[in-house]
Amino acid sequence: MTTVDHFIEILRPKLGYETHLGAWLTIDQERIDRFAAATGDNQWIHTDPQRAASESPYGATVAHGFLTLSLLPFLMEIIHPDYLQKVYPGMQMVVNYGLNKVRFPSPVVVGSRVRTRTVLHSVEKVGDALQIIQVVTVDIEGKDKPACVAEIIMRVC
């Protein structure tokens, strides 16, 4: 039995179940501004706190949806140095293969705390790799609606 086959046997019983609950992260204006600078998206709703306070329906600046999306590997702790050997011992790397679906049901107002909740959706062997599809929900502390729901595809080799 290959290492990939071994992980498929381990993961199949976990299909449909929550496999990770991340730590809370505060989204501050500095992070929003850095993302705006990196992407060129300087729309006032993200970068002008005074204007957003008076003109935005949220009463403050909000994070870019793609900022929230870009934080998923960090919030899911996939990029933690020990992640691979802790979760998939014997495998060499995790590759972001893409997304099937992404939605941004609720804005992340500056100062909000967010975290990820991950549910295992599917697992299969693709060549010599383990393909994992997870549904990741980004919760906003104190809010009923999430900031983001994304179906992420990862390959572990």
C-alpha positions as CSV (number, residue, x, y, z in Angstrom):
1,M,0.0,0.0,0.0
2,T,1.4,3.4,-0.9
3,T,1.5,6.4,1.4
4,V,-1.3,8.1,-0.6
5,D,-3.5,5.0,-0.3
6,H,-2.8,4.9,3.4
7,F,-4.0,8.5,3.8
8,I,-7.1,7.9,1.7
9,E,-8.1,5.0,4.1
10,I,-7.5,7.3,7.1
11,L,-9.4,10.3,5.6
12,R,-12.5,8.6,4.1
13,P,-14.2,8.1,7.5
14,K,-13.8,11.9,8.1
15,L,-15.7,13.0,5.0
16,G,-18.3,15.5,5.9
17,Y,-16.8,16.2,9.3
18,E,-15.0,19.3,10.6
19,T,-11.3,18.6,10.6
20,H,-9.9,21.9,11.7
21,L,-10.9,25.0,13.7
22,G,-8.4,27.8,13.4
23,A,-7.4,30.5,15.8
24,W,-8.9,34.0,15.7
25,L,-7.1,36.7,13.8
26,T,-7.8,40.4,14.0
27,I,-8.1,42.2,10.7
28,D,-6.6,45.6,11.2
29,Q,-6.3,48.6,8.9
30,E,-2.6,48.1,8.4
31,R,-3.2,44.6,6.9
32,I,-6.0,46.0,4.7
33,D,-3.7,48.9,3.5
34,R,-0.9,46.5,2.8
35,F,-3.2,44.3,0.7
36,A,-4.5,47.4,-1.1
37,A,-0.9,48.4,-1.9
38,A,0.0,44.9,-3.1
39,T,-3.0,44.6,-5.4
40,G,-3.6,48.2,-6.4
41,D,-7.2,48.0,-5.1
42,N,-7.3,51.3,-3.2
43,Q,-11.1,51.7,-3.3
44,W,-12.1,54.1,-0.4
45,I,-14.3,51.5,1.2
46,H,-11.1,49.6,2.1
47,T,-8.5,52.4,2.6
48,D,-10.2,55.6,3.7
49,P,-11.4,55.2,7.3
50,Q,-12.9,58.7,7.5
51,R,-14.9,58.4,4.4
52,A,-16.0,54.9,5.2
53,A,-17.2,56.0,8.6
54,S,-19.5,58.6,7.1
55,E,-20.5,57.1,3.7
56,S,-20.2,53.3,4.0
57,P,-23.2,51.2,5.1
58,Y,-20.8,49.4,7.4
59,G,-19.6,52.6,9.3
60,A,-15.9,51.6,8.8
61,T,-13.5,50.2,6.3
62,V,-13.9,46.6,5.2
63,A,-11.3,44.0,4.2
64,H,-11.1,43.1,0.5
65,G,-12.8,39.8,-0.2
66,F,-9.7,38.6,-1.8
67,L,-7.7,39.5,1.3
68,T,-9.9,37.2,3.3
69,L,-9.4,34.5,0.6
70,S,-5.6,35.0,0.6
71,L,-5.5,34.4,4.4
72,L,-6.9,30.9,4.1
73,P,-3.6,29.0,4.1
74,F,-2.5,31.0,7.1
75,L,-5.8,30.6,9.0
76,M,-6.0,26.9,8.1
77,E,-2.4,26.6,9.4
78,I,-1.3,24.8,6.2
79,I,1.8,27.0,6.0
80,H,2.9,26.2,9.5
81,P,6.4,24.7,9.3
82,D,5.3,21.5,11.1
83,Y,2.0,21.1,9.2
84,L,3.1,18.5,6.6
85,Q,4.8,16.1,9.0
86,K,2.2,16.5,11.7
87,V,-0.8,15.9,9.4
88,Y,0.7,13.9,6.5
89,P,3.9,12.3,7.7
90,G,6.0,10.9,4.9
91,M,4.7,13.3,2.3
92,Q,6.9,16.0,0.8
93,M,4.8,19.0,0.0
94,V,1.3,20.6,-0.2
95,V,0.3,22.4,-3.4
96,N,-2.6,24.8,-3.7
97,Y,-4.4,23.3,-6.7
98,G,-7.2,25.9,-6.9
99,L,-10.8,26.6,-5.9
100,N,-14.1,25.2,-7.1
101,K,-16.4,27.8,-5.5
102,V,-16.0,31.0,-3.5
103,R,-18.6,33.2,-1.9
104,F,-18.3,36.3,0.3
105,P,-21.6,36.4,2.2
106,S,-20.6,39.1,4.7
107,P,-18.0,41.9,4.9
108,V,-15.1,41.9,7.3
109,V,-15.2,45.3,9.1
110,V,-11.9,46.6,10.2
111,G,-11.1,45.4,13.8
112,S,-13.1,42.1,13.3
113,R,-11.7,38.8,14.3
114,V,-11.9,35.9,11.9
115,R,-11.1,32.2,11.9
116,T,-11.5,29.2,9.7
117,R,-13.7,26.1,10.1
118,T,-12.7,23.3,7.7
119,V,-14.9,20.4,6.6
120,L,-13.4,17.5,4.6
121,H,-15.4,17.2,1.3
122,S,-13.5,14.6,-0.7
123,V,-10.3,12.8,-1.0
124,E,-8.9,10.8,-4.0
125,K,-5.7,9.6,-5.6
126,V,-4.5,11.6,-8.6
127,G,-1.3,10.2,-10.0
128,D,1.1,9.9,-7.1
129,A,-0.7,12.7,-5.2
130,L,-3.5,12.8,-2.7
131,Q,-6.1,15.3,-3.8
132,I,-8.1,16.8,-1.0
133,I,-11.1,19.1,-1.4
134,Q,-12.2,21.0,1.8
135,V,-15.0,23.4,2.4
136,V,-13.6,26.2,4.4
137,T,-15.8,28.8,6.2
138,V,-14.3,32.0,7.5
139,D,-16.3,32.9,10.6
140,I,-16.5,36.5,11.9
141,E,-16.6,36.7,15.7
142,G,-20.1,37.6,16.9
143,K,-21.7,37.4,13.4
144,D,-24.2,34.8,12.1
145,K,-23.1,35.0,8.5
146,P,-19.5,34.0,7.5
147,A,-17.1,36.3,5.6
148,C,-16.2,33.6,3.1
149,V,-17.1,30.1,2.1
150,A,-14.6,28.4,-0.3
151,E,-14.1,25.0,-1.7
152,I,-10.4,24.5,-1.8
153,I,-8.5,21.9,-3.7
154,M,-5.1,20.8,-2.3
155,R,-2.6,18.2,-3.6
156,V,-0.3,16.5,-1.1
157,C,2.7,14.7,-2.7
